[in-house]
Amino acid sequence: MTARVPQEKNTTNLYEQDYYLWLKNTAQLLRDDQLSELDKLNLIEELEDMGRSEKRAVKSNLIRVLQHLLKWKYQPEKRSDSWLSTIVEHRQRIILAFEDSPSLKGYYLEVFDKCYQDARKNAATETRLALTVFPTQSPFNPQDTLNPDYLPD
């Protein structure tokens, strides 16, 4: 049995004063089918923010994978278990995001080229190699990038 959350009359003020309590209160209102009592504007904003957050996580993890694949390919003499671990971990994060939200796969493909450009710049900065060392078009395709058995030569 779950404890009842005290119902707050002014949920908009609650959102501004105690976010966690606002979440608990909102969930309880939904459970109790008290839809007219919901703070709809803030609830809509939170739902939209959750979607943006999921998309940011895919981008961030993809940039990290691509950056380390570039380092792996263009600095073979410096390859390390740490680089490999980073590639594996961030691939797993993306794959788990796809398991929870399959619709993010389309977004992954949509932002792949932009993320590669960011990863290319990051890799140049981190390795101190000229940006021109890294090709302007990704040498990795979206499928290989997430393939757990793929590492570039």
C-alpha positions, -999 to 999 in steps of 0.1 A, spaced: 0 0 0 14 34 -9 11 64 13 -14 91 2 2 123 -9 -16 153 6 -35 171 -21 -24 207 -26 -50 231 -38 -27 255 -57 -5 231 -77 11 259 -98 26 274 -66 36 239 -55 55 234 -87 75 265 -80 80 258 -43 86 220 -41 91 202 -74 93 167 -59 61 172 -40 45 186 -71 54 154 -90 40 132 -62 8 153 -61 4 152 -98 8 114 -100 -18 111 -72 -42 133 -90 -38 112 -122 -43 80 -102 -74 94 -86 -87 106 -120 -89 142 -107 -79 157 -140 -96 190 -134 -72 196 -105 -40 190 -125 -15 218 -132 -18 212 -169 6 238 -182 35 227 -160 27 190 -167 28 196 -204 61 215 -201 76 187 -180 65 160 -205 80 180 -234 112 185 -214 114 147 -208 113 142 -246 141 168 -251 161 152 -224 159 118 -241 170 133 -274 199 152 -258 211 119 -242 211 102 -276 231 130 -291 256 132 -262 262 95 -262 266 94 -300 291 122 -300 311 104 -274 311 71 -293 321 88 -326 348 108 -309 364 77 -294 360 58 -327 379 86 -344 406 86 -317 408 48 -321 412 50 -359 436 80 -361 457 74 -331 463 36 -330 495 40 -310 475 55 -281 447 30 -280 437 21 -244 413 1 -224 398 34 -213 389 44 -249 374 9 -255 354 11 -223 340 45 -233 330 32 -267 313 2 -251 295 22 -224 281 49 -246 270 24 -272 251 5 -245 235 38 -233 221 44 -269 210 9 -273 192 10 -239 175 42 -250 163 25 -281 149 -4 -261 129 20 -240 119 43 -268 122 27 -303 111 60 -319 145 75 -310 161 54 -337 148 78 -363 162 107 -343 196 89 -341 197 87 -379 186 123 -382 213 137 -361 241 113 -370 260 136 -394 257 166 -371 270 146 -342 299 134 -363 309 170 -369 308 177 -332 328 145 -325 353 155 -352 360 188 -335 361 172 -301 386 146 -313 408 172 -329 408 193 -297 415 163 -274 442 147 -296 457 180 -307 457 167 -342 446 191 -370 409 190 -377 418 181 -413 432 148 -402 396 137 -396 375 133 -427 346 158 -432 322 128 -438 320 101 -412 341 71 -420 316 51 -398 280 43 -407 252 45 -382 249 7 -380 287 0 -374 288 28 -348 265 8 -326 278 -26 -335 294 -41 -303 319 -60 -325 330 -31 -346 362 -12 -341 378 7 -370 413 -4 -383 
